[in-house]
Amino acid sequence: MLTKSVFSRPALRKKFCAVLGVAVAGLAALAPTSATAAGFPDRPIRIIVPFAPGGASDLIARVISGPLQQELGQPVIVENHAGANGNIGIGYVAKADPDGYTLLVASSVIFVNLPLQRPGSLDPSKDLTPIADLGGSPDALLVRTESEIRDFADLLKRAKANPGHITLSSPGIGSISQLGVELLDVRTGIKLTHVPYTGAGPAVQAGLSGTTELAGVNISAAMPLIKAGKMRALVQTGDKRWFELPDVPTLAEAGIRDAESETLQILLAPPKTPPAVRDKLSEAVVKVLRSAQIREQLLKTGFGVSGTGSAELKKLIDVEMAKWREVISQANLKVN
């Protein structure tokens, strides 16, 4: 009788229905996330590489895809969506469903595209979800074996005495190799004249032939000529010495602080990926990268493994974005 008398009142009945509707809508909104997280993954996962096959991002994606498949119990497929300095593939993942089934392996280009005002650039700190820091590899500043520049201290002395006189080749405008040199200029007050090429190979050849006095390239491109005795490394740009160059100092060891630069590789997902899905992916990737076999395999290709999770990657993204914004602004760089 009480129920009948209460619900016979139109105002109370209307209020009850409204409250019930809100509750049902809230449960409906929560249900897909909870279900997705609980059953994830239940179908193949795609890793999008925003560059052509054969590069560092592609290689790393393919090395981890097999072990990740075993870890997650579902196929992990690598797809290349190249173009526009990586922005085509990056944009594709940013617009994908935030369900954890579409991932992105991105290099450090993702930190510099927006500050360089490249069309279609996205902000990785806002437009994507961090999953894991895969690692990276430093650059080396190279000279021909017979160069009169004896070491890094000698380079600094000559560059300060003759601003803009010493030329340096890089893989291209807006590459981390070029920006690393701009960062060095900012931190030391020297001025090297940048000569861009269309890749690391041509940049190294320019230094080897004497077309430029220096070459600034990734360690993986530098090692063959160093091992052959044709070029010398003056300094390396990582935070620690590369295992194959134990006698070559880092910039910090050479007295230049806060000038480290590496070409990093990171794993990201679409924005608003559920935290439980993000965490499951992050844990799986970190576990794969802790494998001694995988670490050794990647190290041989010139890639130092980091293997930290989403929280650490979020901090790294903020640090890298701030660093390169400063460098690009001070160097007044733009890429149209």
MIDO-331111 format. One record per residue (C-alpha): residue number from 1; residue in three letters; x, y, z. Coordinates in nm, 2 decimals, always signed. Each point is the difference from the previous one (the first is absolute). Layout:
BEGIN
   n res     c1     c2     c3
 NUM ala      X      Y      Z
...
! end
This chain:
BEGIN
   n res     c1     c2     c3
   1 met  +0.00  +0.00  +0.00
   2 leu  +0.29  +0.23  +0.08
   3 thr  +0.16  -0.05  -0.34
   4 lys  -0.33  +0.06  -0.18
   5 ser  -0.07  +0.32  +0.20
   6 val  +0.35  +0.14  -0.07
   7 phe  +0.00  -0.07  -0.37
   8 ser  -0.34  +0.14  -0.05
   9 arg  +0.15  +0.34  +0.05
  10 pro  +0.11  +0.13  -0.34
  11 ala  +0.28  +0.22  +0.13
  12 leu  +0.17  -0.28  +0.19
  13 arg  -0.05  -0.25  -0.28
  14 lys  +0.16  +0.24  -0.24
  15 lys  +0.30  +0.06  +0.23
  16 phe  +0.05  -0.37  +0.06
  17 cys  +0.01  -0.07  -0.38
  18 ala  +0.25  +0.28  -0.05
  19 val  +0.23  -0.14  +0.27
  20 leu  -0.04  -0.35  -0.14
  21 gly  +0.08  +0.12  -0.35
  22 val  +0.32  +0.17  +0.13
  23 ala  +0.11  -0.32  +0.18
  24 val  -0.07  -0.22  -0.30
  25 ala  +0.19  +0.24  -0.23
  26 gly  +0.30  +0.00  +0.24
  27 leu  +0.01  -0.38  +0.01
  28 ala  -0.02  -0.01  -0.38
  29 ala  +0.29  +0.24  -0.03
  30 leu  +0.21  -0.21  +0.24
  31 ala  -0.09  -0.34  -0.13
  32 pro  +0.20  +0.01  -0.33
  33 thr  +0.32  +0.12  +0.17
  34 ser  -0.02  -0.26  +0.27
  35 ala  -0.08  -0.28  -0.24
  36 thr  +0.27  +0.10  -0.24
  37 ala  +0.26  +0.02  +0.27
  38 ala  -0.11  -0.34  +0.15
  39 gly  +0.01  -0.19  -0.33
  40 phe  +0.28  +0.19  -0.17
  41 pro  +0.14  -0.11  -0.24
  42 asp  -0.24  -0.23  -0.18
  43 arg  +0.10  +0.08  -0.36
  44 pro  +0.32  +0.10  -0.19
  45 ile  +0.19  +0.32  +0.09
  46 arg  +0.15  +0.22  -0.26
  47 ile  +0.32  +0.20  +0.05
  48 ile  +0.01  +0.29  -0.24
  49 val  +0.35  +0.12  -0.11
  50 pro  -0.02  +0.35  -0.15
  51 phe  +0.30  -0.05  -0.22
  52 ala  +0.10  -0.23  -0.29
  53 pro  +0.12  -0.35  +0.06
  54 gly  +0.37  -0.05  +0.10
  55 gly  +0.05  +0.30  +0.23
  56 ala  +0.06  -0.01  +0.38
  57 ser  -0.37  +0.03  +0.10
  58 asp  -0.10  -0.28  -0.24
  59 leu  +0.28  -0.23  +0.12
  60 ile  -0.08  +0.05  +0.37
  61 ala  -0.37  -0.06  -0.06
  62 arg  +0.07  -0.33  -0.18
  63 val  +0.25  -0.11  +0.26
  64 ile  -0.25  +0.04  +0.29
  65 ser  -0.31  -0.11  -0.19
  66 gly  +0.07  -0.37  +0.03
  67 pro  +0.07  -0.01  +0.37
  68 leu  -0.29  +0.24  +0.06
  69 gln  -0.23  -0.24  -0.18
  70 gln  +0.11  -0.28  +0.23
  71 glu  -0.05  +0.22  +0.31
  72 leu  -0.34  +0.12  -0.10
  73 gly  -0.13  -0.31  -0.16
  74 gln  -0.12  +0.17  -0.32
  75 pro  +0.17  +0.08  -0.34
  76 val  +0.20  +0.32  -0.01
  77 ile  +0.02  +0.14  -0.35
  78 val  +0.23  +0.28  -0.12
  79 glu  -0.13  +0.24  -0.27
  80 asn  +0.19  +0.28  -0.16
  81 his  -0.19  +0.33  -0.06
  82 ala  +0.28  +0.22  -0.12
  83 gly  -0.01  +0.37  -0.12
  84 ala  +0.02  +0.36  +0.11
  85 asn  +0.29  -0.05  +0.25
  86 gly  -0.20  -0.26  +0.18
  87 asn  -0.32  +0.21  +0.04
  88 ile  -0.21  -0.23  -0.22
  89 gly  +0.05  -0.30  +0.22
  90 ile  -0.01  +0.21  +0.32
  91 gly  -0.33  +0.16  -0.10
  92 tyr  -0.14  -0.34  -0.09
  93 val  +0.06  -0.14  +0.35
  94 ala  -0.12  +0.32  +0.17
  95 lys  -0.34  -0.04  -0.18
  96 ala  -0.03  -0.38  +0.06
  97 asp  -0.24  -0.15  +0.25
  98 pro  +0.15  +0.02  +0.36
  99 asp  -0.03  -0.37  +0.06
 100 gly  +0.37  -0.10  +0.01
 101 tyr  -0.01  -0.18  -0.33
 102 thr  +0.18  +0.27  -0.20
 103 leu  +0.34  +0.11  +0.13
 104 leu  +0.28  +0.23  -0.13
 105 val  +0.38  -0.04  +0.00
 106 ala  +0.12  +0.36  -0.04
 107 ser  +0.35  +0.14  +0.00
 108 ser  +0.12  +0.33  +0.14
 109 val  -0.15  +0.17  -0.31
 110 ile  -0.32  +0.01  +0.20
 111 phe  +0.16  +0.24  +0.24
 112 val  +0.11  +0.25  -0.26
 113 asn  -0.27  +0.00  -0.27
 114 leu  -0.23  +0.23  +0.20
 115 pro  +0.28  +0.26  +0.10
 116 leu  +0.12  +0.00  -0.36
 117 gln  -0.36  +0.08  -0.11
 118 arg  -0.02  -0.30  -0.24
 119 pro  -0.35  -0.02  -0.14
 120 gly  -0.22  -0.26  +0.17
 121 ser  +0.22  -0.02  +0.30
 122 leu  -0.15  -0.13  +0.33
 123 asp  +0.11  +0.05  +0.36
 124 pro  +0.10  -0.34  +0.15
 125 ser  -0.07  +0.12  +0.35
 126 lys  -0.36  +0.08  -0.08
 127 asp  -0.10  -0.19  -0.31
 128 leu  +0.13  -0.35  +0.08
 129 thr  +0.02  -0.24  +0.29
 130 pro  +0.35  -0.10  +0.13
 131 ile  +0.06  -0.37  +0.02
 132 ala  +0.38  -0.06  +0.03
 133 asp  +0.34  +0.15  -0.06
 134 leu  +0.17  -0.25  -0.23
 135 gly  +0.35  +0.16  +0.01
 136 gly  +0.22  +0.18  -0.25
 137 ser  +0.34  +0.06  -0.14
 138 pro  +0.24  +0.30  +0.01
 139 asp  +0.17  +0.19  -0.28
 140 ala  +0.38  +0.04  -0.05
 141 leu  +0.19  +0.30  -0.14
 142 leu  +0.24  -0.14  -0.26
 143 val  +0.31  +0.12  -0.18
 144 arg  +0.22  -0.17  -0.26
 145 thr  +0.28  -0.19  +0.15
 146 glu  +0.25  +0.24  -0.14
 147 ser  -0.19  +0.31  +0.12
 148 glu  +0.21  +0.27  +0.18
 149 ile  -0.27  +0.02  +0.27
 150 arg  +0.15  -0.22  +0.27
 151 asp  -0.29  -0.03  +0.25
 152 phe  -0.31  +0.17  +0.12
 153 ala  +0.18  +0.26  +0.20
 154 asp  +0.20  +0.09  -0.31
 155 leu  -0.33  +0.03  -0.20
 156 leu  -0.14  +0.24  +0.26
 157 lys  +0.31  +0.21  -0.01
 158 arg  +0.00  +0.03  -0.38
 159 ala  -0.38  +0.06  -0.01
 160 lys  +0.02  +0.28  +0.25
 161 ala  +0.29  +0.16  -0.18
 162 asn  -0.18  -0.02  -0.34
 163 pro  -0.38  +0.01  +0.04
 164 gly  -0.18  -0.16  -0.29
 165 his  +0.32  -0.11  -0.17
 166 ile  -0.02  -0.37  +0.09
 167 thr  -0.26  -0.19  -0.21
 168 leu  -0.20  -0.30  +0.12
 169 ser  -0.22  -0.24  -0.20
 170 ser  -0.32  -0.15  +0.14
 171 pro  -0.27  -0.24  -0.13
 172 gly  -0.23  +0.30  -0.07
 173 ile  -0.18  +0.31  +0.13
 174 gly  -0.20  -0.07  +0.31
 175 ser  +0.18  -0.33  +0.07
 176 ile  +0.10  -0.07  +0.36
 177 ser  +0.36  -0.01  -0.13
 178 gln  -0.03  +0.36  -0.12
 179 leu  -0.19  +0.11  +0.31
 180 gly  +0.26  -0.16  +0.22
 181 val  +0.26  +0.23  -0.16
 182 glu  -0.23  +0.30  +0.05
 183 leu  -0.03  -0.10  +0.37
 184 leu  +0.38  -0.02  +0.01
 185 asp  +0.03  +0.35  -0.15
 186 val  -0.25  +0.13  +0.26
 187 arg  +0.19  -0.16  +0.30
 188 thr  +0.35  +0.10  -0.11
 189 gly  -0.05  +0.32  -0.19
 190 ile  +0.18  -0.13  -0.31
 191 lys  -0.14  +0.01  -0.35
 192 leu  +0.04  -0.29  -0.24
 193 thr  -0.13  +0.04  -0.36
 194 his  -0.26  -0.27  -0.06
 195 val  -0.01  -0.17  -0.34
 196 pro  -0.31  -0.22  -0.03
 197 tyr  +0.00  -0.32  -0.21
 198 thr  -0.28  -0.26  -0.08
 199 gly  +0.10  -0.26  +0.25
 200 ala  +0.27  -0.13  +0.23
 201 gly  +0.19  -0.17  -0.28
 202 pro  +0.05  +0.31  -0.21
 203 ala  +0.09  +0.20  +0.31
 204 val  +0.27  -0.24  +0.10
 205 gln  +0.14  -0.01  -0.36
 206 ala  +0.02  +0.38  +0.00
 207 gly  +0.21  -0.01  +0.31
 208 leu  +0.21  -0.28  -0.13
 209 ser  +0.07  +0.17  -0.33
 210 gly  +0.09  +0.33  +0.17
 211 thr  -0.30  +0.18  -0.15
 212 thr  -0.08  +0.09  +0.36
 213 glu  +0.25  +0.00  +0.29
 214 leu  -0.24  -0.18  +0.24
 215 ala  -0.29  -0.25  -0.03
 216 gly  -0.26  -0.03  +0.27
 217 val  -0.19  -0.32  -0.04
 218 asn  -0.15  -0.28  +0.21
 219 ile  +0.24  -0.25  +0.15
 220 ser  -0.14  -0.28  -0.22
 221 ala  +0.11  +0.18  -0.31
 222 ala  +0.33  +0.11  +0.15
 223 met  +0.13  -0.34  +0.12
 224 pro  +0.09  -0.16  -0.33
 225 leu  +0.24  +0.28  -0.10
 226 ile  +0.14  +0.03  +0.35
 227 lys  +0.07  -0.38  +0.00
 228 ala  +0.16  +0.03  -0.34
 229 gly  +0.24  +0.27  +0.13
 230 lys  -0.13  +0.26  -0.25
 231 met  -0.16  +0.24  +0.25
 232 arg  +0.05  +0.09  +0.36
 233 ala  -0.27  +0.09  +0.26
 234 leu  +0.08  +0.31  +0.20
 235 val  -0.30  -0.02  +0.24
 236 gln  -0.32  -0.19  +0.04
 237 thr  -0.33  +0.16  +0.09
 238 gly  -0.15  -0.26  +0.24
 239 asp  -0.01  +0.01  +0.37
 240 lys  +0.25  -0.28  +0.03
 241 arg  +0.28  -0.14  -0.22
 242 trp  -0.11  -0.23  -0.28
 243 phe  +0.13  -0.35  +0.06
 244 glu  +0.18  -0.01  -0.33
 245 leu  +0.17  +0.34  +0.06
 246 pro  +0.14  -0.04  +0.35
 247 asp  +0.27  +0.26  -0.06
 248 val  -0.23  +0.27  -0.15
 249 pro  -0.13  +0.24  +0.27
 250 thr  -0.36  +0.12  +0.04
 251 leu  -0.08  +0.37  -0.02
 252 ala  -0.05  +0.01  +0.38
 253 glu  +0.35  -0.16  +0.04
 254 ala  +0.14  +0.27  -0.23
 255 gly  -0.14  +0.26  +0.23
 256 ile  -0.32  +0.09  -0.20
 257 arg  -0.31  -0.04  +0.22
 258 asp  -0.36  -0.05  -0.10
 259 ala  +0.10  -0.06  -0.36
 260 glu  -0.09  -0.37  -0.04
 261 ser  -0.20  -0.11  -0.30
 262 glu  -0.11  -0.34  -0.12
 263 thr  -0.23  -0.13  -0.26
 264 leu  -0.26  -0.16  +0.23
 265 gln  -0.27  -0.25  -0.09
 266 ile  -0.32  -0.01  +0.20
 267 leu  -0.33  -0.19  +0.00
 268 leu  -0.32  +0.19  +0.00
 269 ala  -0.38  -0.07  -0.02
 270 pro  -0.30  +0.22  -0.10
 271 pro  -0.11  +0.26  +0.24
 272 lys  -0.25  -0.11  +0.27
 273 thr  +0.12  -0.36  +0.00
 274 pro  -0.14  -0.15  +0.32
 275 pro  +0.26  +0.00  +0.28
 276 ala  -0.03  -0.38  +0.06
 277 val  +0.07  -0.07  -0.37
 278 arg  +0.29  +0.25  +0.00
 279 asp  +0.15  -0.17  +0.30
 280 lys  -0.04  -0.35  -0.13
 281 leu  +0.18  +0.10  -0.32
 282 ser  +0.27  +0.19  +0.19
 283 glu  +0.07  -0.29  +0.23
 284 ala  +0.02  -0.25  -0.30
 285 val  +0.24  +0.22  -0.20
 286 val  +0.22  +0.07  +0.30
 287 lys  +0.02  -0.37  +0.07
 288 val  +0.10  -0.07  -0.36
 289 leu  +0.27  +0.26  +0.01
 290 arg  +0.15  -0.14  +0.32
 291 ser  +0.08  -0.32  -0.19
 292 ala  +0.38  -0.03  -0.03
 293 gln  -0.04  -0.15  -0.35
 294 ile  -0.21  +0.29  -0.13
 295 arg  +0.23  +0.26  +0.16
 296 glu  +0.30  -0.16  -0.16
 297 gln  -0.17  -0.02  -0.33
 298 leu  -0.09  +0.36  +0.00
 299 leu  +0.34  +0.11  +0.13
 300 lys  +0.17  -0.16  -0.30
 301 thr  -0.21  +0.22  -0.23
 302 gly  +0.11  +0.32  +0.18
 303 phe  -0.29  +0.03  +0.23
 304 gly  +0.02  +0.03  +0.38
 305 val  -0.30  -0.13  +0.18
 306 ser  -0.18  +0.20  +0.27
 307 gly  -0.31  -0.20  +0.07
 308 thr  -0.18  +0.22  +0.24
 309 gly  -0.38  +0.04  +0.03
 310 ser  -0.27  +0.25  -0.07
 311 ala  +0.06  +0.22  +0.30
 312 glu  +0.37  +0.04  -0.07
 313 leu  -0.08  +0.06  -0.37
 314 lys  -0.24  +0.28  +0.08
 315 lys  +0.28  +0.18  +0.19
 316 leu  +0.24  -0.06  -0.28
 317 ile  -0.24  +0.15  -0.26
 318 asp  -0.03  +0.31  +0.21
 319 val  +0.38  +0.04  +0.03
 320 glu  +0.07  -0.07  -0.37
 321 met  -0.27  +0.24  -0.12
 322 ala  +0.12  +0.28  +0.23
 323 lys  +0.36  -0.06  -0.11
 324 trp  -0.06  +0.01  -0.37
 325 arg  -0.24  +0.29  +0.02
 326 glu  +0.28  +0.20  +0.16
 327 val  +0.26  -0.10  -0.26
 328 ile  -0.23  +0.06  -0.30
 329 ser  -0.11  +0.34  +0.14
 330 gln  +0.36  +0.11  +0.07
 331 ala  +0.12  -0.12  -0.34
 332 asn  -0.30  +0.16  -0.17
 333 leu  -0.07  -0.32  -0.19
 334 lys  -0.30  -0.07  -0.21
 335 val  -0.09  -0.28  -0.26
 336 asn  -0.27  +0.07  -0.25
! end
